[in-house]
Amino acid sequence: MRFSRSPLSAPLWAFGAVLVAVLCVATGYAVGAQQSAQAVVPVGEGHVTNQGFIPPDVSNDADFATFWEVWRAVRAAYVDQPVSEKNLYYGSISGMVASLNDPYSTYFTPEDAQAFDEQLAGSFFGIGAQLDMKDDQIVVVAPLPGTPADRAGLRTGDSIVAIDGVTTDGMNIYEAVSHIRGEKGTAVVLSILRDGAAETQAFSIVRDEITVDSVTYAMKDDHVAVIEISMFNEDTSSLFAKAAENAVKDGATSIVLDLRNNPGGLLDSAIDLAGYWIPKGGTAVIEDVRGTQTKYPTSGSGSLKDIPTVVLVNGGSASAAEILAGALQDTHGATVIGEQTFGKGSVQEYRDLPDGGAVKITVARWLTPLGRSIDKQGIAPDSVVPLTIEDVHANLDTQFNAALDFLQKK
């Protein structure tokens, strides 16, 4: 995903699985090319000003007179008066984007856009779970470690069927987020349907401030550097640089890069990290736009390329996490161990709107350096190692142990 901001400009995201939900960024996006346009807004009734932007010819496909006829009818006849013109306006835009039937193309009201920006900063109020749409259901991609969602027992793959008794049927991600977010110390009740369960479970979760430490580093006694990335946000590149420096300084003979339950985030961060294994000029990811492919090169030193590395992934690894895992797998920079990843490989363009709102539209797909599609397929591990709920209860990390075994043999 590319990310840039200017009035009505075009940040492109490789939205992680996942979209970001209440909770954290889920999405990958990249800092990139600026694109500008002028807003098209309704003025009065029955016509539109374009302020210099020429819209496509829709005369054969849409009759805007009907739109304004409905607008007038709702304002005049709806039983509960007065009708808010602002709500009609926002609802019209939201419905237009929703008609694409794409869960990753979304309209943000000014309030929604502000909440989304706060999440990108790495600290926000919520429960700490990444959400996404799958099979028309809102699902948990991953609870962030140590957050209220994690402590309450939410799991990857949980379907949220109701929030405080309100059904999620027909909700998009951001509507769900607006219901789940709230003041610190207040509770939200999620009705969860878990795989294999016949009935829903109610989880009452107390909201808290969620501060995301995107990178953690530890050195094991056998000189294995363990670097965990929980998401790709604005501080990930700088934090990882320190972790990589420590790994070399501490004499690491191998590395475990843990991307499990990482919902994605900034694409630029993922490309920066790929450069530690793929030297400058190597391909990190390919963007496929209507058959045209653009390669995104790395610019790093390749300082870790000679250190045997295992990347751990699971079903909660999405978007930018999948891009990094796929890049290292394709270039033989690392061996991927764990479970099939989420499969979020579409690219969203994020445009700030003049009134403080925003719109995010899917414009392309991400491919691995060898041209493999990520979207709806994910990254298949080189070695499939499941981690069952029984393993978790027994405090047994079979995937991490498999990584250590592999590196010991190397």
PyMOL commands that set and color helices and strands:
alter all, ss='L'
color gray80, all
select helices_A, chain A and resi 64-77+85-98+110-120+148-152+173-180+236-249+267-274+320-330+389-393+398-409
alter helices_A, ss='H'
color red, helices_A
select strands_A, chain A and resi 12-14+28-30+41-43+47-49+106-108+123-126+129-134+137-143+159-163+166-167+187-193+201-206+208-211+215-219+224-229+254-258+283-289+292-297+309-313+335-338+346-352+358-367+383-384
alter strands_A, ss='S'
color yellow, strands_A
deselect
rebuild
show_as cartoon
